[in-house]
Amino acid sequence: MYRGAGAMIFRDVPGYCLYFIPYSLLCYWFTPEDHSTPSALSVWLAGGISGAISWGTATPMDVVKSRLQSDGVCQNKYNGVKDCIIKSYHNEGVLQRHHCECSSGIPYVRCYVSWI
């Protein structure tokens, strides 16, 4: 299909599972027993927490996907998803780039949530 499709699947399937499952559970937990639907605050909190979980777990595979997609056409640095993960881990460790990319969302969230 295109370079990085395997990494995209490894990013999206767990990422969406780790969004929608916690989202439904949290909406259920945050909804008072005497209500049939969650309040706007419950939806907002469940979405925020679930989004953070999803984002934190999907970002490492997004880095792998981006590296595979931006790899050279003539001289490829990586020979697939597994090779990219191994080389990235050996060169940078686990959290170096992941931490940097996750923290880049703070200004984005800050501009919408005034109390952060």
N, C-alpha and C positions, 0 to 999 in steps of 0.2 A: 504494500500500500504506500507507505512513505517511511522514511527513516525516523525511528522513535515511536512507532506504533505499539510495539511490545511494552515499552516503558510507559506509554500513555495508558494502556490497559492496567498495568501494575499500579499506576497512580490513581486512576479513576474508580476502579471497582472497590478497593478498600476505602478510598476517600469518601465515596458516596454511601457505602455501608456504615462508615463511622460518622456520617452526618445524619442520615435518616433514622437509624435505630436509636441513637441517643435523643434525637429531636422528639420522636414519638413518645419515648419513655419520659422525658423531662416534661413535655406538655401534659402528659397524664398525671405525673407527680405534682406539678404546679397547679393543677386545676382543683379547686375545692370540690368536696364530695357533693355538695348541693347544686353544682353547675354541670350542664351537659357539654359545654364547649369551653376551651381555655380562654382566658382574658387576653387582651392585647399585651399586657406586661408578661404573662406566661409565655406567649408566643415569642416575644422579643428576647426574653432570657433564654428560652430553650434554643432559639436560633443562634444566639450569640455563643452560648457554650458549645453547641454542636458544631458550629462553624469553626471555632478555635480548635476543637478536637480534630475535625476533618483537615483543616489547614495544616496543623502541626504534623499530621501523619502523611499527608499527600505531598508536602513540599520536597522531601528528599527525592522522591521518584520524579517530581517535576524538574528538579535540577538535572537528573540523569537524562530525562527526555530532551531537555533543552541542549544539553551537551551533545547528545547524539545528533540532534537536528542541525546544530551549528558546526558539526565536525566537517573537516575539509572534504572536498569532492575527490581530489586526486590522491591525497595522502590522508587516509583515515587514521586518527589517533586511537579510536576504539573499534573493537571487533564485535560489537553487540552490547546488549544490556548488561549482562553479567561482567563482561570485561570493563565496561565503564564504571560499574559499581566498585569493582576490585581496585581499579586504578585510582578512582576518586578517594576511596577509603585510605589507600596507602599514601597518597600525596597530601591529603588534607585532614584525615580523621573523620569522625562521625558528625560532629556538630559545628564545625567551623563555618561552612557556608549556610547550613540550615538555620543556625541561630541568626545570622545576619539577615537572611531573607525573611524570616518570621518577624523580626523586629522592625522591618521596613514598613509593615502595615500599621504600626502605631500612629504615625501622623495621619494616615487615612482615617482610622477610627476616631482619632482626636477631633477631626474637623466635623464629625457628625454627632459625637457624644460630648456635650459640654462639660460634664463632671469628671472626665478622665484627666 
